[in-house]
Amino acid sequence: MNRNVEDYIKPGARAHLVGIGGVSMAPLAEVLKGKGVEITGSDMRESGTAAHLRSLGIPVTIGHLPQNVEGAGCVIRTAAVHNDNPEIAAALAAGIPVFERAQAWGALMRHYQNALCVAGTHGKTTTSSMCTHIFLAAGRDPSVMIGGSLPILGAGHRVGHGNTIIAEACEYCNSFLSFAPTTAVILNVEPDHLDFFKDLDDIKRSFRHFAELVPAEGWVVVNQDDPGAMDALAELDRPVLTFGLERGDVHAAGLTWNGGCASFGLWVKGEVPVRINLAVPGVHNLSNALAACAAAYCLGVDPADMARGLAQFTGAGRRFEKKGTYHGADVYDDYAHHPDELRALLTMAKTLGYRRVVCAFQPHTYTRTAAFFDDFAQVLQLADAAVVAEIYAARETDTLGVSSQALAERIPGAVCRATLEEVTACLAQLARPGDLILTVGAGDIYLAGEALVGMG
């Protein structure tokens, strides 16, 4: 039976969300509740997010139990929750329809004139956040769904009343193919999520299908500097706007750097209507900003609002986020978990004038660590000192025989520490005045940095 999620998320309906504490599940719960849907949810562990949802009148159960789905009109799950989950199994047995999180977001998007969806192997959260700042500066009152916390929102989402929704679009499990973009941004297309995709060609096909979801009167914004993205979209029969550092329909003119942050004239199809000063460092953030400007241009935003919005953007949560200091060293956290993200982070960090860059890295998933083992070993050598934490398993069990100890052994001078407490103790030992200490990874490594700052 072919069921449509839109029929199940109407006012008065009841939906149960499995994994409700997740970065895009929690905002989904809030948005659906705001639309009059009765929401319940469950998660594996207690969290500040669960407490926040309860404060809004959304019951959250800790633990996945079959009885949690009783009375639900439908169940919505994250991509990481499979059919053997007790709640999903119970819903299927009871004939309760089960939808993916992305299907629900896709259904919500169809109610907006403009659905600006930001995709790519990395840079999605920062670029979506930059777009949010631009559209807020332009008074567009956007709705927002991003995969990290944004200080200006105090959350990772926003329910606006304008005609635009800004959404981070993740390729994992092809979830973004359930979205309904009118403007699709593709930042880069590189190997990742190889526990799901077969190879790079498989990933390129997925991104092309995503771009083809854009209607004929919409826009596809693509990074001209990224070969994977350009290859994936070759001869696409949709309006395409390119961006790049020095080339493309949108690029930087008269580029200068101040404290690691870019200042540039925004070159748009032969005109330079405005100069933009970024408050976040690094070449990767210059590229992200150009992507955000290109997307905003497609949707008719005044370039002056682009400059104003970007000047106020100081970073998203867990994206080079300052945590504090310890014994004269600055402590920052970053979500980088792919070798190219790590390279961009460490390369940028080396330009900031610190005496040393000390990096505590927590590999994320066994499959990613195995697939990029040599790359991680090479990139971590950019740090002056490296501490490797245990692999954050996330949704996996170790069937590959890969280990953090083996990774540390490939990096001259690096050490491996088995627990976050040991990572914190090691960083405390290493810290010297004038150092930059980075905790890096998509898991819970940030707790080590927070503990370190707490010791100071």
RODO-378273 format. One record per residue (C-alpha): residue number from 1; residue in one letter; x, y, z. Coordinates in nm, 3 decimals, decimal comma. Example, Ala and Ser with C-alpha at 12.3 -4.5 7.8 and 13.67 -1.06 7.14 Angstrom:
num 1; residu A; east 1,230; north -0,450; up 0,780
num 2; residu S; east 1,367; north -0,106; up 0,714
//
This chain:
num 1; residu M; east 0,000; north 0,000; up 0,000
num 2; residu N; east 0,149; north 0,334; up -0,108
num 3; residu R; east 0,093; north 0,577; up 0,177
num 4; residu N; east 0,164; north 0,950; up 0,159
num 5; residu V; east 0,326; north 1,104; up 0,465
num 6; residu E; east 0,130; north 1,429; up 0,410
num 7; residu D; east -0,190; north 1,244; up 0,499
num 8; residu Y; east -0,046; north 1,157; up 0,841
num 9; residu I; east 0,101; north 1,489; up 0,956
num 10; residu K; east -0,213; north 1,702; up 0,949
num 11; residu P; east -0,359; north 1,894; up 1,246
num 12; residu G; east -0,514; north 1,650; up 1,495
num 13; residu A; east -0,303; north 1,355; up 1,375
num 14; residu R; east -0,061; north 1,178; up 1,610
num 15; residu A; east 0,297; north 1,095; up 1,512
num 16; residu H; east 0,560; north 0,907; up 1,715
num 17; residu L; east 0,925; north 0,998; up 1,645
num 18; residu V; east 1,191; north 0,731; up 1,703
num 19; residu G; east 1,523; north 0,896; up 1,788
num 20; residu I; east 1,352; north 1,226; up 1,869
num 21; residu G; east 1,667; north 1,368; up 2,030
num 22; residu G; east 1,856; north 1,375; up 1,698
num 23; residu V; east 1,974; north 1,700; up 1,540
num 24; residu S; east 1,704; north 1,708; up 1,273
num 25; residu M; east 1,442; north 1,499; up 1,455
num 26; residu A; east 1,401; north 1,740; up 1,746
num 27; residu P; east 1,327; north 2,040; up 1,519
num 28; residu L; east 1,093; north 1,821; up 1,315
num 29; residu A; east 0,903; north 1,743; up 1,636
num 30; residu E; east 0,872; north 2,115; up 1,713
num 31; residu V; east 0,765; north 2,210; up 1,360
num 32; residu L; east 0,503; north 1,933; up 1,346
num 33; residu K; east 0,369; north 2,026; up 1,690
num 34; residu G; east 0,346; north 2,387; up 1,572
num 35; residu K; east 0,131; north 2,264; up 1,283
num 36; residu G; east -0,112; north 2,096; up 1,521
num 37; residu V; east 0,018; north 1,737; up 1,510
num 38; residu E; east 0,021; north 1,554; up 1,842
num 39; residu I; east 0,380; north 1,434; up 1,896
num 40; residu T; east 0,536; north 1,166; up 2,114
num 41; residu G; east 0,892; north 1,041; up 2,093
num 42; residu S; east 1,163; north 0,814; up 2,224
num 43; residu D; east 1,540; north 0,824; up 2,239
num 44; residu M; east 1,816; north 0,598; up 2,368
num 45; residu R; east 1,948; north 0,841; up 2,626
num 46; residu E; east 1,846; north 1,137; up 2,837
num 47; residu S; east 1,962; north 1,474; up 2,703
num 48; residu G; east 1,908; north 1,847; up 2,719
num 49; residu T; east 1,715; north 1,812; up 2,393
num 50; residu A; east 1,475; north 1,560; up 2,550
num 51; residu A; east 1,421; north 1,793; up 2,846
num 52; residu H; east 1,356; north 2,085; up 2,611
num 53; residu L; east 1,099; north 1,886; up 2,411
num 54; residu R; east 0,920; north 1,786; up 2,733
num 55; residu S; east 0,905; north 2,155; up 2,832
num 56; residu L; east 0,709; north 2,211; up 2,510
num 57; residu G; east 0,460; north 1,942; up 2,605
num 58; residu I; east 0,610; north 1,665; up 2,392
num 59; residu P; east 0,639; north 1,338; up 2,592
num 60; residu V; east 0,980; north 1,172; up 2,543
num 61; residu T; east 1,044; north 0,815; up 2,662
num 62; residu I; east 1,399; north 0,696; up 2,722
num 63; residu G; east 1,448; north 0,352; up 2,566
num 64; residu H; east 1,292; north 0,201; up 2,257
num 65; residu L; east 0,991; north -0,004; up 2,370
num 66; residu P; east 0,717; north -0,163; up 2,158
num 67; residu Q; east 0,441; north -0,006; up 2,368
num 68; residu N; east 0,566; north 0,345; up 2,283
num 69; residu V; east 0,401; north 0,332; up 1,939
num 70; residu E; east 0,054; north 0,236; up 2,066
num 71; residu G; east -0,207; north 0,483; up 1,945
num 72; residu A; east 0,020; north 0,652; up 1,692
num 73; residu G; east -0,119; north 0,732; up 1,349
num 74; residu C; east 0,228; north 0,704; up 1,201
num 75; residu V; east 0,589; north 0,656; up 1,308
num 76; residu I; east 0,878; north 0,870; up 1,183
num 77; residu R; east 1,238; north 0,749; up 1,219
num 78; residu T; east 1,592; north 0,860; up 1,146
num 79; residu A; east 1,800; north 0,686; up 0,881
num 80; residu A; east 2,003; north 0,516; up 1,157
num 81; residu V; east 1,697; north 0,330; up 1,293
num 82; residu H; east 1,626; north 0,003; up 1,113
num 83; residu N; east 1,338; north -0,245; up 1,097
num 84; residu D; east 1,480; north -0,455; up 1,382
num 85; residu N; east 1,427; north -0,164; up 1,624
num 86; residu P; east 1,158; north -0,274; up 1,876
num 87; residu E; east 0,935; north 0,026; up 1,804
num 88; residu I; east 0,964; north -0,003; up 1,426
num 89; residu A; east 0,898; north -0,377; up 1,443
num 90; residu A; east 0,591; north -0,316; up 1,661
num 91; residu A; east 0,460; north -0,046; up 1,427
num 92; residu L; east 0,502; north -0,266; up 1,119
num 93; residu A; east 0,332; north -0,557; up 1,294
num 94; residu A; east 0,039; north -0,332; up 1,391
num 95; residu G; east 0,006; north -0,187; up 1,040
num 96; residu I; east 0,111; north 0,161; up 1,152
num 97; residu P; east 0,284; north 0,336; up 0,859
num 98; residu V; east 0,655; north 0,409; up 0,910
num 99; residu F; east 0,812; north 0,709; up 0,735
num 100; residu E; east 1,168; north 0,839; up 0,714
num 101; residu R; east 1,255; north 1,171; up 0,875
num 102; residu A; east 1,346; north 1,312; up 0,532
num 103; residu Q; east 1,002; north 1,223; up 0,394
num 104; residu A; east 0,840; north 1,434; up 0,665
num 105; residu W; east 1,073; north 1,728; up 0,597
num 106; residu G; east 1,007; north 1,690; up 0,225
num 107; residu A; east 0,632; north 1,707; up 0,285
num 108; residu L; east 0,674; north 2,022; up 0,494
num 109; residu M; east 0,892; north 2,183; up 0,224
num 110; residu R; east 0,617; north 2,157; up -0,033
num 111; residu H; east 0,424; north 2,423; up 0,163
num 112; residu Y; east 0,692; north 2,686; up 0,090
num 113; residu Q; east 0,741; north 2,884; up -0,230
num 114; residu N; east 1,119; north 2,862; up -0,185
num 115; residu A; east 1,293; north 2,553; up -0,050
num 116; residu L; east 1,666; north 2,627; up -0,030
num 117; residu C; east 1,840; north 2,294; up 0,031
num 118; residu V; east 2,215; north 2,278; up 0,094
num 119; residu A; east 2,391; north 1,951; up 0,007
num 120; residu G; east 2,752; north 1,835; up -0,014
num 121; residu T; east 2,999; north 1,599; up 0,148
num 122; residu H; east 3,096; north 1,878; up 0,388
num 123; residu G; east 3,021; north 2,242; up 0,463
num 124; residu K; east 2,642; north 2,192; up 0,477
num 125; residu T; east 2,580; north 2,319; up 0,829
num 126; residu T; east 2,800; north 2,626; up 0,795
num 127; residu T; east 2,657; north 2,720; up 0,454
num 128; residu S; east 2,297; north 2,665; up 0,572
num 129; residu S; east 2,378; north 2,882; up 0,875
num 130; residu M; east 2,524; north 3,156; up 0,653
num 131; residu C; east 2,208; north 3,144; up 0,439
num 132; residu T; east 2,002; north 3,178; up 0,756
num 133; residu H; east 2,193; north 3,493; up 0,860
num 134; residu I; east 2,150; north 3,640; up 0,512
num 135; residu F; east 1,774; north 3,573; up 0,496
num 136; residu L; east 1,722; north 3,707; up 0,848
num 137; residu A; east 1,917; north 4,022; up 0,755
num 138; residu A; east 1,693; north 4,056; up 0,448
num 139; residu G; east 1,378; north 4,036; up 0,664
num 140; residu R; east 1,258; north 3,722; up 0,485
num 141; residu D; east 1,149; north 3,549; up 0,812
num 142; residu P; east 1,268; north 3,202; up 0,698
num 143; residu S; east 1,198; north 2,863; up 0,848
num 144; residu V; east 1,524; north 2,678; up 0,910
num 145; residu M; east 1,645; north 2,321; up 0,966
num 146; residu I; east 2,018; north 2,271; up 1,009
num 147; residu G; east 2,231; north 1,995; up 1,162
num 148; residu G; east 2,388; north 2,205; up 1,434
num 149; residu S; east 2,307; north 2,480; up 1,682
num 150; residu L; east 2,319; north 2,837; up 1,551
num 151; residu P; east 2,371; north 3,108; up 1,817
num 152; residu I; east 2,140; north 3,360; up 1,645
num 153; residu L; east 1,858; north 3,102; up 1,672
num 154; residu G; east 1,960; north 2,945; up 2,003
num 155; residu A; east 1,881; north 2,615; up 1,830
num 156; residu G; east 1,926; north 2,427; up 1,502
num 157; residu H; east 1,591; north 2,531; up 1,365
num 158; residu R; east 1,344; north 2,814; up 1,332
num 159; residu V; east 0,975; north 2,825; up 1,249
num 160; residu G; east 0,926; north 3,139; up 1,043
num 161; residu H; east 0,626; north 3,288; up 0,861
num 162; residu G; east 0,800; north 3,380; up 0,535
num 163; residu N; east 0,783; north 3,189; up 0,206
num 164; residu T; east 1,133; north 3,034; up 0,238
num 165; residu I; east 1,262; north 2,726; up 0,417
num 166; residu I; east 1,639; north 2,672; up 0,447
num 167; residu A; east 1,736; north 2,310; up 0,503
num 168; residu E; east 2,053; north 2,110; up 0,531
num 169; residu A; east 2,022; north 1,814; up 0,292
num 170; residu C; east 2,218; north 1,499; up 0,381
num 171; residu E; east 2,297; north 1,232; up 0,123
num 172; residu Y; east 2,334; north 0,945; up 0,373
num 173; residu C; east 2,088; north 0,666; up 0,282
num 174; residu N; east 1,975; north 0,894; up -0,004
num 175; residu S; east 1,761; north 1,079; up 0,250
num 176; residu F; east 1,780; north 1,410; up 0,058
num 177; residu L; east 1,599; north 1,245; up -0,234
num 178; residu S; east 1,281; north 1,280; up -0,025
num 179; residu F; east 1,325; north 1,659; up -0,018
num 180; residu A; east 1,155; north 1,910; up -0,250
num 181; residu P; east 1,422; north 2,172; up -0,331
num 182; residu T; east 1,343; north 2,472; up -0,548
num 183; residu T; east 1,705; north 2,591; up -0,509
num 184; residu A; east 1,963; north 2,315; up -0,455
num 185; residu V; east 2,318; north 2,399; up -0,347
num 186; residu I; east 2,588; north 2,137; up -0,408
num 187; residu L; east 2,911; north 2,226; up -0,230
num 188; residu N; east 3,125; north 1,919; up -0,306
num 189; residu V; east 3,087; north 1,553; up -0,400
num 190; residu E; east 3,352; north 1,325; up -0,252
num 191; residu P; east 3,376; north 0,970; up -0,112
num 192; residu D; east 3,199; north 0,934; up 0,225
num 193; residu H; east 2,932; north 0,715; up 0,387
num 194; residu L; east 3,085; north 0,411; up 0,219
num 195; residu D; east 2,885; north 0,189; up 0,455
num 196; residu F; east 2,589; north 0,286; up 0,232
num 197; residu F; east 2,723; north 0,400; up -0,105
num 198; residu K; east 2,917; north 0,157; up -0,326
num 199; residu D; east 3,174; north 0,408; up -0,451
num 200; residu L; east 3,219; north 0,768; up -0,571
num 201; residu D; east 3,019; north 0,706; up -0,890
num 202; residu D; east 2,727; north 0,586; up -0,676
num 203; residu I; east 2,752; north 0,907; up -0,470
num 204; residu K; east 2,762; north 1,122; up -0,785
num 205; residu R; east 2,445; north 0,954; up -0,914
num 206; residu S; east 2,271; north 1,032; up -0,587
num 207; residu F; east 2,367; north 1,402; up -0,602
num 208; residu R; east 2,255; north 1,422; up -0,965
num 209; residu H; east 1,916; north 1,277; up -0,872
num 210; residu F; east 1,895; north 1,538; up -0,595
num 211; residu A; east 1,965; north 1,818; up -0,844
num 212; residu E; east 1,701; north 1,676; up -1,078
num 213; residu L; east 1,437; north 1,724; up -0,806
num 214; residu V; east 1,461; north 2,099; up -0,872
num 215; residu P; east 1,177; north 2,223; up -1,096
num 216; residu A; east 1,254; north 2,371; up -1,437
num 217; residu E; east 1,203; north 2,725; up -1,301
num 218; residu G; east 1,431; north 2,661; up -1,000
num 219; residu W; east 1,809; north 2,685; up -0,957
num 220; residu V; east 2,099; north 2,449; up -0,898
num 221; residu V; east 2,400; north 2,622; up -0,739
num 222; residu V; east 2,724; north 2,427; up -0,781
num 223; residu N; east 3,088; north 2,467; up -0,676
num 224; residu Q; east 3,293; north 2,513; up -0,994
num 225; residu D; east 3,612; north 2,440; up -0,794
num 226; residu D; east 3,494; north 2,089; up -0,704
num 227; residu P; east 3,552; north 1,827; up -0,979
num 228; residu G; east 3,314; north 1,574; up -0,820
num 229; residu A; east 3,026; north 1,820; up -0,810
num 230; residu M; east 3,086; north 1,944; up -1,165
num 231; residu D; east 3,110; north 1,587; up -1,294
num 232; residu A; east 2,791; north 1,482; up -1,114
num 233; residu L; east 2,598; north 1,768; up -1,274
num 234; residu A; east 2,747; north 1,761; up -1,626
num 235; residu E; east 2,487; north 1,865; up -1,887
num 236; residu L; east 2,213; north 1,900; up -1,625
num 237; residu D; east 1,890; north 2,028; up -1,781
num 238; residu R; east 1,816; north 2,277; up -1,500
num 239; residu P; east 1,922; north 2,641; up -1,459
num 240; residu V; east 2,272; north 2,625; up -1,305
num 241; residu L; east 2,461; north 2,903; up -1,125
num 242; residu T; east 2,828; north 2,831; up -1,050
num 243; residu F; east 3,043; north 2,972; up -0,771
num 244; residu G; east 3,415; north 2,946; up -0,699
num 245; residu L; east 3,704; north 3,118; up -0,528
num 246; residu E; east 3,840; north 3,284; up -0,844
num 247; residu R; east 3,597; north 3,176; up -1,117
num 248; residu G; east 3,232; north 3,099; up -1,175
num 249; residu D; east 2,917; north 3,310; up -1,206
num 250; residu V; east 2,979; north 3,416; up -0,845
num 251; residu H; east 3,334; north 3,452; up -0,709
num 252; residu A; east 3,564; north 3,665; up -0,494
num 253; residu A; east 3,730; north 3,977; up -0,638
num 254; residu G; east 4,006; north 4,179; up -0,470
num 255; residu L; east 4,050; north 3,918; up -0,197
num 256; residu T; east 4,239; north 4,017; up 0,119
num 257; residu W; east 4,282; north 3,841; up 0,454
num 258; residu N; east 4,256; north 3,985; up 0,804
num 259; residu G; east 4,335; north 3,755; up 1,098
num 260; residu G; east 4,256; north 3,452; up 0,884
num 261; residu C; east 3,918; north 3,596; up 0,772
num 262; residu A; east 3,842; north 3,687; up 0,411
num 263; residu S; east 3,741; north 4,029; up 0,280
num 264; residu F; east 3,629; north 4,036; up -0,084
num 265; residu G; east 3,423; north 4,201; up -0,351
num 266; residu L; east 3,126; north 3,982; up -0,444
num 267; residu W; east 3,160; north 3,930; up -0,820
num 268; residu V; east 2,820; north 3,836; up -0,966
num 269; residu K; east 2,799; north 3,789; up -1,343
num 270; residu G; east 3,038; north 4,074; up -1,421
num 271; residu E; east 2,926; north 4,316; up -1,150
num 272; residu V; east 3,067; north 4,372; up -0,799
num 273; residu P; east 2,771; north 4,517; up -0,607
num 274; residu V; east 2,913; north 4,486; up -0,255
num 275; residu R; east 3,221; north 4,408; up -0,045
num 276; residu I; east 3,189; north 4,134; up 0,215
num 277; residu N; east 3,391; north 4,095; up 0,537
num 278; residu L; east 3,372; north 3,751; up 0,698
num 279; residu A; east 3,403; north 3,693; up 1,073
num 280; residu V; east 3,494; north 3,325; up 1,037
num 281; residu P; east 3,843; north 3,217; up 0,924
num 282; residu G; east 3,964; north 2,989; up 0,647
num 283; residu V; east 3,948; north 2,936; up 0,271
num 284; residu H; east 3,674; north 2,676; up 0,323
num 285; residu N; east 3,453; north 2,940; up 0,484
num 286; residu L; east 3,517; north 3,179; up 0,195
num 287; residu S; east 3,388; north 2,905; up -0,037
num 288; residu N; east 3,086; north 2,845; up 0,189
num 289; residu A; east 3,008; north 3,218; up 0,192
num 290; residu L; east 3,021; north 3,237; up -0,188
num 291; residu A; east 2,779; north 2,943; up -0,204
num 292; residu A; east 2,541; north 3,117; up 0,036
num 293; residu C; east 2,558; north 3,440; up -0,166
num 294; residu A; east 2,495; north 3,254; up -0,492
num 295; residu A; east 2,187; north 3,085; up -0,341
num 296; residu A; east 2,060; north 3,415; up -0,201
num 297; residu Y; east 2,113; north 3,580; up -0,542
num 298; residu C; east 1,893; north 3,311; up -0,701
num 299; residu L; east 1,616; north 3,404; up -0,457
num 300; residu G; east 1,643; north 3,779; up -0,515
num 301; residu V; east 1,817; north 3,887; up -0,195
num 302; residu D; east 1,978; north 4,233; up -0,202
num 303; residu P; east 2,361; north 4,202; up -0,196
num 304; residu A; east 2,374; north 4,457; up 0,089
num 305; residu D; east 2,176; north 4,209; up 0,302
num 306; residu M; east 2,422; north 3,935; up 0,206
num 307; residu A; east 2,709; north 4,151; up 0,338
num 308; residu R; east 2,518; north 4,242; up 0,654
num 309; residu G; east 2,414; north 3,885; up 0,729
num 310; residu L; east 2,760; north 3,739; up 0,673
num 311; residu A; east 2,934; north 4,008; up 0,881
num 312; residu Q; east 2,723; north 3,893; up 1,178
num 313; residu F; east 2,796; north 3,522; up 1,130
num 314; residu T; east 3,054; north 3,400; up 1,382
num 315; residu G; east 3,005; north 3,026; up 1,331
num 316; residu A; east 2,762; north 2,746; up 1,404
num 317; residu G; east 2,780; north 2,525; up 1,711
num 318; residu R; east 3,065; north 2,268; up 1,692
num 319; residu R; east 3,216; north 2,450; up 1,391
num 320; residu F; east 3,542; north 2,597; up 1,525
num 321; residu E; east 3,351; north 2,689; up 1,841
num 322; residu K; east 3,548; north 2,843; up 2,126
num 323; residu K; east 3,498; north 2,653; up 2,450
num 324; residu G; east 3,729; north 2,860; up 2,674
num 325; residu T; east 4,089; north 2,855; up 2,792
num 326; residu Y; east 4,315; north 2,631; up 2,998
num 327; residu H; east 4,652; north 2,745; up 3,135
num 328; residu G; east 4,695; north 3,008; up 2,864
num 329; residu A; east 4,582; north 2,783; up 2,576
num 330; residu D; east 4,264; north 2,850; up 2,376
num 331; residu V; east 4,030; north 2,549; up 2,354
num 332; residu Y; east 3,810; north 2,510; up 2,045
num 333; residu D; east 3,582; north 2,232; up 1,922
num 334; residu D; east 3,504; north 2,129; up 1,564
num 335; residu Y; east 3,279; north 1,868; up 1,403
num 336; residu A; east 3,525; north 1,771; up 1,125
num 337; residu H; east 3,507; north 1,395; up 1,067
num 338; residu H; east 3,617; north 1,356; up 0,703
num 339; residu P; east 3,986; north 1,392; up 0,602
num 340; residu D; east 3,918; north 1,694; up 0,381
num 341; residu E; east 3,730; north 1,871; up 0,661
num 342; residu L; east 4,015; north 1,793; up 0,899
num 343; residu R; east 4,271; north 1,922; up 0,648
num 344; residu A; east 4,076; north 2,247; up 0,602
num 345; residu L; east 4,048; north 2,292; up 0,978
num 346; residu L; east 4,415; north 2,225; up 1,059
num 347; residu T; east 4,541; north 2,429; up 0,763
num 348; residu M; east 4,328; north 2,724; up 0,875
num 349; residu A; east 4,434; north 2,677; up 1,240
num 350; residu K; east 4,801; north 2,702; up 1,141
num 351; residu T; east 4,740; north 3,053; up 1,002
num 352; residu L; east 4,602; north 3,198; up 1,325
num 353; residu G; east 4,934; north 3,274; up 1,496
num 354; residu Y; east 4,930; north 3,019; up 1,781
num 355; residu R; east 5,258; north 2,871; up 1,906
num 356; residu R; east 5,131; north 2,516; up 1,853
num 357; residu V; east 4,817; north 2,342; up 1,731
num 358; residu V; east 4,726; north 2,045; up 1,953
num 359; residu C; east 4,457; north 1,820; up 1,804
num 360; residu A; east 4,253; north 1,559; up 1,992
num 361; residu F; east 4,075; north 1,364; up 1,719
num 362; residu Q; east 3,796; north 1,112; up 1,765
num 363; residu P; east 3,744; north 0,899; up 1,450
num 364; residu H; east 3,374; north 0,860; up 1,364
num 365; residu T; east 3,254; north 0,508; up 1,270
num 366; residu Y; east 3,466; north 0,206; up 1,182
num 367; residu T; east 3,375; north 0,213; up 0,812
num 368; residu R; east 3,484; north 0,576; up 0,768
num 369; residu T; east 3,805; north 0,518; up 0,967
num 370; residu A; east 3,891; north 0,213; up 0,757
num 371; residu A; east 3,804; north 0,380; up 0,425
num 372; residu F; east 4,017; north 0,690; up 0,498
num 373; residu F; east 4,279; north 0,541; up 0,731
num 374; residu D; east 4,581; north 0,657; up 0,526
num 375; residu D; east 4,428; north 1,002; up 0,470
num 376; residu F; east 4,363; north 1,055; up 0,842
num 377; residu A; east 4,717; north 0,938; up 0,927
num 378; residu Q; east 4,859; north 1,192; up 0,682
num 379; residu V; east 4,634; north 1,487; up 0,768
num 380; residu L; east 4,681; north 1,456; up 1,146
num 381; residu Q; east 5,051; north 1,518; up 1,093
num 382; residu L; east 4,959; north 1,882; up 1,023
num 383; residu A; east 4,903; north 1,923; up 1,398
num 384; residu D; east 5,203; north 1,992; up 1,621
num 385; residu A; east 5,072; north 1,729; up 1,863
num 386; residu A; east 4,799; north 1,470; up 1,808
num 387; residu V; east 4,590; north 1,270; up 2,057
num 388; residu V; east 4,369; north 0,999; up 1,905
num 389; residu A; east 4,058; north 0,899; up 2,102
num 390; residu E; east 3,875; north 0,568; up 2,067
num 391; residu I; east 3,662; north 0,536; up 1,753
num 392; residu Y; east 3,307; north 0,666; up 1,805
num 393; residu A; east 3,100; north 0,371; up 1,687
num 394; residu A; east 2,768; north 0,555; up 1,632
num 395; residu R; east 2,548; north 0,308; up 1,445
num 396; residu E; east 2,817; north 0,042; up 1,392
num 397; residu T; east 2,998; north -0,253; up 1,548
num 398; residu D; east 3,361; north -0,325; up 1,463
num 399; residu T; east 3,385; north -0,593; up 1,195
num 400; residu L; east 3,685; north -0,439; up 1,018
num 401; residu G; east 3,961; north -0,472; up 1,278
num 402; residu V; east 4,046; north -0,102; up 1,254
num 403; residu S; east 4,164; north 0,080; up 1,569
num 404; residu S; east 4,260; north 0,421; up 1,700
num 405; residu Q; east 4,582; north 0,270; up 1,836
num 406; residu A; east 4,685; north 0,162; up 1,485
num 407; residu L; east 4,605; north 0,513; up 1,357
num 408; residu A; east 4,811; north 0,680; up 1,631
num 409; residu E; east 5,106; north 0,453; up 1,549
num 410; residu R; east 5,109; north 0,596; up 1,194
num 411; residu I; east 5,142; north 0,956; up 1,318
num 412; residu P; east 5,487; north 1,058; up 1,450
num 413; residu G; east 5,463; north 1,159; up 1,817
num 414; residu A; east 5,090; north 1,085; up 1,845
num 415; residu V; east 4,933; north 0,905; up 2,140
num 416; residu C; east 4,610; north 0,704; up 2,173
num 417; residu R; east 4,386; north 0,737; up 2,478
num 418; residu A; east 4,106; north 0,490; up 2,553
num 419; residu T; east 3,857; north 0,715; up 2,738
num 420; residu L; east 3,754; north 1,079; up 2,719
num 421; residu E; east 3,880; north 1,126; up 3,077
num 422; residu E; east 4,223; north 1,009; up 2,962
num 423; residu V; east 4,206; north 1,241; up 2,659
num 424; residu T; east 4,131; north 1,535; up 2,892
num 425; residu A; east 4,419; north 1,442; up 3,124
num 426; residu C; east 4,655; north 1,412; up 2,826
num 427; residu L; east 4,552; north 1,755; up 2,691
num 428; residu A; east 4,604; north 1,907; up 3,037
num 429; residu Q; east 4,958; north 1,766; up 3,035
num 430; residu L; east 5,030; north 1,894; up 2,683
num 431; residu A; east 4,880; north 2,244; up 2,722
num 432; residu R; east 5,117; north 2,540; up 2,714
num 433; residu P; east 5,047; north 2,915; up 2,701
num 434; residu G; east 4,993; north 3,027; up 2,342
num 435; residu D; east 4,865; north 2,686; up 2,223
num 436; residu L; east 4,547; north 2,620; up 2,028
num 437; residu I; east 4,383; north 2,301; up 2,155
num 438; residu L; east 4,128; north 2,145; up 1,921
num 439; residu T; east 3,881; north 1,868; up 2,004
num 440; residu V; east 3,768; north 1,729; up 1,670
num 441; residu G; east 3,508; north 1,475; up 1,556
num 442; residu A; east 3,136; north 1,415; up 1,509
num 443; residu G; east 3,094; north 1,213; up 1,830
num 444; residu D; east 3,126; north 1,324; up 2,193
num 445; residu I; east 3,491; north 1,440; up 2,188
num 446; residu Y; east 3,373; north 1,795; up 2,271
num 447; residu L; east 3,316; north 1,671; up 2,627
num 448; residu A; east 3,694; north 1,633; up 2,669
num 449; residu G; east 3,749; north 1,998; up 2,579
num 450; residu E; east 3,467; north 2,113; up 2,807
num 451; residu A; east 3,615; north 1,908; up 3,091
num 452; residu L; east 3,955; north 2,064; up 3,025
num 453; residu V; east 3,815; north 2,417; up 3,039
num 454; residu G; east 3,636; north 2,319; up 3,362
num 455; residu M; east 3,970; north 2,225; up 3,516
num 456; residu G; east 4,114; north 2,567; up 3,439
//
